[in-house]
Amino acid sequence: MAAPESTISRKVDAAVRKATVGVVTVTYNSDRFFDEYIAALNAQTYSADLVVIVDSGSTQPEFLERAGAYSMPVEILREKNVGVCVGNNIGWRRVRGFDYILFLNPDAFPAPDFIEKAVAFMEGEARIGMVTPSLLRYDIETHQPMDVIDTTGVVRNWYGFFEERDQTKSAESLKHYTRPNKIPWLCTAVAMGRREAMDAVVEGGDQLFDESFFMYKDDTDVSWRVRRAGWDIVHHPGLLGYHCRGWQNRTTVSRNARLLSARNEVKMCFKNHSLFLVVGLLKYVLVRWLDV
């Protein structure tokens, strides 16, 4: 006997189902990056189903009106200065039912095939919780990419401090990566997360990102929890993006910002049961008392 038409339809729908993708971006006075940000999303060969922009109290938010140039659905949520973590959580809750969530900084621009390749990779690798591209630096003043690596993931250096892997090396160094490789942590300037992995690490108060961090080390903390939940974090050298990183020189960063980052590192090590807690405490002391 022939299968009911509704059953056949469900099988066909499942066979051709397109994985859904949501994009989450938190902005704060991001005017000078916004045109490149829009252009990068519009150029994607695999369009996102929804872009959620959470503005965290921009003093001149008029740049958000240019979001009308999107070729995809966009939702703008204007908040007070809630910080990166709260902003990311607000955006994530709007797209948490999507198959994949792209966390994207307003000063970061994925290559046109990023979403397409990232989805294809994660669809074929069921244990991948998050994936990040090779990120190169981008000069927003000249509107040109630089021949300098921004990050290929987050690692510990030989004395135990967190650092962006390969940062400041020539882009030529990327040729050493011939296949996707597991990394301990990643930077969410450009990072794709799987819905199930994100749901697995939600903390009290329905928080994906720990809102007590406000900003800094929040993405490292999420990465850590994703790995502890049994998912892999991967750098994929076949994926590419560009980033106008603000922390290019510690001497240009305020003491308060460095202190907040060091405090968050201590908290992150404690909550993730790390033996490197003492290293985090040392870093906090150095910043607080010696201003290094």
Phi, psi and omega per residue, in radians:
M1 nan 2.416 -3.126
A2 -1.171 2.541 3.113
A3 -1.189 2.563 3.084
P4 -0.973 2.540 -3.099
E5 -0.998 -0.633 -3.129
S6 -1.125 -0.630 3.111
T7 -1.161 -0.762 3.120
I8 -1.066 -0.758 -3.130
S9 -1.061 -0.730 3.141
R10 -1.106 -0.681 3.141
K11 -1.168 -0.732 3.115
V12 -1.115 -0.775 3.137
D13 -1.034 -0.734 -3.138
A14 -1.141 -0.622 -3.079
A15 -1.231 -0.569 -3.059
V16 -1.862 0.104 -3.069
R17 -1.020 2.285 3.108
K18 -1.631 2.199 3.125
A19 -1.035 2.386 -3.109
T20 -1.576 2.542 -3.079
V21 -2.327 2.247 3.001
G22 -1.977 2.547 3.119
V23 -2.001 2.336 3.122
V24 -2.114 2.176 3.125
T25 -2.344 2.339 3.045
V26 -1.886 2.181 -3.128
T27 -1.941 2.679 3.002
Y28 -2.706 1.842 -3.095
N29 0.849 0.889 -3.011
S30 -1.704 0.435 -3.039
D31 -0.904 -0.879 -2.990
R32 -1.229 -0.237 3.107
F33 -1.728 -0.249 -2.819
F34 -1.173 -0.632 -3.126
D35 -1.150 -0.753 3.090
E36 -1.151 -0.651 3.112
Y37 -1.063 -0.849 3.114
I38 -1.074 -0.786 -3.111
A39 -1.062 -0.704 -3.129
A40 -1.124 -0.694 3.122
L41 -1.279 -0.685 3.114
N42 -1.129 -0.472 -3.094
A43 -1.456 -0.093 -3.071
Q44 -1.098 2.353 3.113
T45 -1.334 -0.221 3.080
Y46 -2.244 1.845 -3.003
S47 -1.307 2.462 3.034
A48 -1.247 2.655 3.127
D49 -1.418 -0.471 3.107
L50 -2.774 2.335 3.022
V51 -1.896 2.134 3.114
V52 -1.925 2.065 3.099
I53 -1.888 2.074 3.101
V54 -1.850 1.952 3.137
D55 -1.563 2.122 -3.059
S56 -1.691 1.157 2.997
G57 1.313 0.642 3.088
S58 -1.013 2.391 -3.132
T59 -1.334 -0.415 3.066
Q60 -2.314 1.417 -2.994
P61 -1.441 0.182 -3.076
E62 -1.049 -0.473 -3.125
F63 -1.029 -0.460 -3.122
L64 -1.108 -0.389 3.131
E65 -1.133 -0.369 -3.134
R66 -1.317 -0.086 3.082
A67 -1.107 -0.241 3.086
G68 -1.119 -0.221 3.121
A69 -1.424 -0.025 3.119
Y70 -1.152 2.532 3.030
S71 -1.711 0.246 -3.105
M72 -2.410 2.863 3.130
P73 -1.086 2.374 -3.139
V74 -2.366 2.474 3.103
E75 -2.230 2.201 -3.129
I76 -1.909 2.185 3.125
L77 -2.039 2.084 -3.103
R78 -1.732 2.172 -3.113
E79 -2.173 2.955 2.945
K80 -1.264 -3.077 -3.114
N81 -1.285 1.455 -3.057
V82 -1.567 -0.219 -3.137
G83 1.621 2.944 -3.066
V84 -1.143 -0.755 -3.032
C85 -1.166 -0.866 3.104
V86 -1.088 -0.742 3.133
G87 -1.055 -0.784 3.111
N88 -1.104 -0.666 3.124
N89 -1.163 -0.696 3.104
I90 -1.062 -0.805 3.133
G91 -1.170 -0.757 -3.133
W92 -1.052 -0.683 3.140
R93 -1.117 -0.444 3.115
R94 -1.331 -0.416 -3.068
V95 -2.146 0.208 -3.025
R96 -1.113 -0.333 3.097
G97 -1.462 -0.082 3.129
F98 -1.363 2.754 -3.115
D99 -1.130 -0.711 -3.098
Y100 -2.354 2.541 3.128
I101 -2.143 2.134 3.070
L102 -1.684 1.974 3.020
F103 -1.522 2.143 -2.973
L104 -2.421 2.124 3.064
N105 -1.229 2.645 3.084
P106 -1.210 -0.284 3.112
D107 -1.821 0.424 3.130
A108 -2.276 2.429 -2.991
F109 -2.294 1.835 3.128
P110 -1.246 2.596 3.075
A111 -1.076 2.728 -3.047
P112 -0.962 -0.525 -3.109
D113 -1.700 0.212 -3.048
F114 -1.066 -0.976 -3.076
I115 -1.060 -0.761 -3.125
E116 -1.028 -0.845 -3.110
K117 -1.245 -0.666 -3.129
A118 -1.138 -0.765 3.114
V119 -1.112 -0.793 3.138
A120 -1.036 -0.732 3.141
F121 -1.130 -0.830 -3.079
M122 -1.254 -0.521 3.054
E123 -1.124 -0.519 -3.125
G124 -1.627 -0.117 -3.094
E125 -2.260 1.639 -2.951
A126 -1.177 -0.338 -3.086
R127 -1.699 0.066 3.109
I128 -1.395 2.044 3.120
G129 -1.533 -0.669 3.140
M130 -2.564 2.581 3.107
V131 -2.369 2.503 3.137
T132 -2.284 2.625 3.132
P133 -1.537 3.106 2.837
S134 -1.309 2.140 -3.136
L135 -1.832 2.235 3.037
L136 -1.832 2.699 3.084
R137 -1.215 2.655 3.128
Y138 -2.317 2.300 3.136
D139 -1.635 1.849 -3.072
I140 -1.248 -0.351 3.140
E141 -1.289 -0.666 3.138
T142 -1.712 -0.153 -3.111
H143 1.034 0.739 -3.121
Q144 -2.374 2.509 3.017
P145 -1.208 2.701 -3.141
M146 -1.897 2.768 3.131
D147 -1.525 0.804 -3.075
V148 -2.379 2.331 3.118
I149 -1.332 2.347 3.032
D150 -1.561 -0.870 3.088
T151 -2.944 2.625 2.944
T152 -2.161 0.406 -3.104
G153 2.259 2.994 -3.118
V154 -1.941 2.303 -3.135
V155 -2.370 3.081 2.981
R156 -1.716 2.456 3.032
N157 -1.448 -3.079 -2.975
W158 -1.156 -0.409 3.118
Y159 -1.794 0.209 2.930
G160 1.720 -0.035 3.116
F161 -1.458 2.603 3.067
F162 -1.275 2.497 3.066
E163 -2.671 2.741 3.071
E164 -1.346 2.141 -3.100
R165 -1.131 2.366 3.055
D166 1.216 0.131 -3.075
Q167 -1.049 2.349 3.139
T168 1.353 -0.025 3.049
K169 -1.283 2.787 3.079
S170 -1.171 2.571 3.100
A171 -1.017 -0.382 3.105
E172 -1.041 -0.467 -3.130
S173 -1.140 -0.344 -3.112
L174 -1.141 -0.343 -3.112
K175 -1.138 -0.274 3.127
H176 -1.285 -0.307 3.106
Y177 -1.648 1.900 -3.072
T178 -1.827 -0.121 -3.140
R179 -2.716 2.842 3.085
P180 -0.989 2.454 -3.077
N181 -2.367 2.440 -3.138
K182 -1.242 2.461 3.093
I183 -2.283 2.738 -3.126
P184 -1.246 -0.721 -3.050
W185 -2.543 2.901 3.095
L186 -2.455 2.916 3.062
C187 -1.709 2.251 -3.101
T188 -1.538 0.398 2.977
A189 -1.003 -0.743 2.975
V190 -2.476 1.892 -3.121
A191 -2.691 2.333 3.110
M192 -1.777 2.245 3.124
G193 -2.016 2.530 3.074
R194 -1.477 2.421 -3.082
R195 -0.949 -0.832 -3.074
E196 -1.108 -0.627 3.123
A197 -1.208 -0.685 3.113
M198 -1.146 -0.765 3.134
D199 -1.090 -0.517 -3.069
A200 -1.254 -0.292 -3.033
V201 -2.094 0.285 3.095
V202 -1.149 2.322 -3.112
E203 -1.768 3.134 -3.126
G204 -0.933 2.472 -3.103
G205 1.423 0.288 3.132
D206 1.009 0.844 -3.112
Q207 -1.899 2.106 2.947
L208 -1.401 -0.905 3.030
F209 -1.622 2.379 -3.125
D210 -1.206 1.903 -3.015
E211 -1.234 -0.260 3.081
S212 -1.267 -0.223 3.129
F213 -1.355 -0.513 -3.040
F214 1.182 -1.076 3.042
M215 -2.852 2.842 -3.120
Y216 1.356 2.203 3.110
K217 1.206 -0.003 3.137
D218 -1.141 -0.646 3.131
D219 -1.271 -0.586 3.062
T220 -1.127 -0.699 3.111
D221 -1.106 -0.784 3.107
V222 -1.073 -0.787 3.110
S223 -0.995 -0.768 -3.117
W224 -1.052 -0.801 -3.119
R225 -1.181 -0.601 3.093
V226 -1.099 -0.772 3.108
R227 -1.141 -0.720 3.135
R228 -1.111 -0.453 3.114
A229 -1.452 -0.003 3.043
G230 1.758 0.124 3.141
W231 -1.718 2.722 3.119
D232 -1.638 2.535 3.008
I233 -1.912 2.243 -2.972
V234 -2.309 2.400 2.896
H235 -1.674 2.200 -3.125
H236 -1.940 1.944 -3.089
P237 -1.211 -0.237 3.070
G238 -1.406 -0.074 3.100
L239 -1.874 2.506 -3.057
L240 -2.388 2.532 3.058
G241 -2.676 3.029 -3.104
Y242 -2.314 2.555 -3.017
H243 -2.499 2.263 3.079
C244 -1.613 1.079 -3.014
R245 -0.957 2.369 3.110
G246 -1.403 -0.616 -3.094
W247 -1.488 1.201 3.117
Q248 -1.626 -0.277 -3.140
N249 -2.673 2.083 -3.076
R250 -1.037 -0.445 -3.101
T251 -1.216 -0.319 3.141
T252 -1.651 -0.014 -3.097
V253 -1.719 2.374 -3.097
S254 -1.123 2.708 3.115
R255 -1.084 -0.677 -3.138
N256 -1.084 -0.693 3.119
A257 -1.156 -0.740 3.129
R258 -1.169 -0.620 3.124
L259 -1.187 -0.707 3.105
L260 -1.104 -0.742 3.112
S261 -1.085 -0.766 -3.140
A262 -1.157 -0.691 3.099
R263 -1.094 -0.752 3.140
N264 -1.139 -0.569 3.104
E265 -1.135 -0.707 3.090
V266 -1.079 -0.843 -3.127
K267 -1.080 -0.726 -3.134
M268 -1.105 -0.762 3.124
C269 -1.121 -0.680 -3.133
F270 -1.153 -0.846 -3.055
K271 -1.252 -0.385 3.116
N272 -1.786 0.254 3.007
H273 1.000 0.773 -3.087
S274 -1.569 2.418 3.051
L275 -1.227 -0.213 3.138
F276 -1.513 0.211 3.104
L277 -0.958 -0.692 -3.123
V278 -1.106 -0.590 3.098
V279 -1.171 -0.726 3.097
G280 -1.092 -0.715 3.105
L281 -1.102 -0.711 3.104
L282 -1.079 -0.761 3.131
K283 -1.086 -0.733 3.138
Y284 -1.081 -0.763 3.124
V285 -1.090 -0.737 -3.126
L286 -1.096 -0.704 -3.132
V287 -1.279 -0.768 -3.044
R288 -1.217 -0.751 -3.009
W289 -1.788 -0.452 -3.122
L290 -1.978 -0.114 3.082
D291 0.959 0.844 3.129
V292 -1.789 nan nan
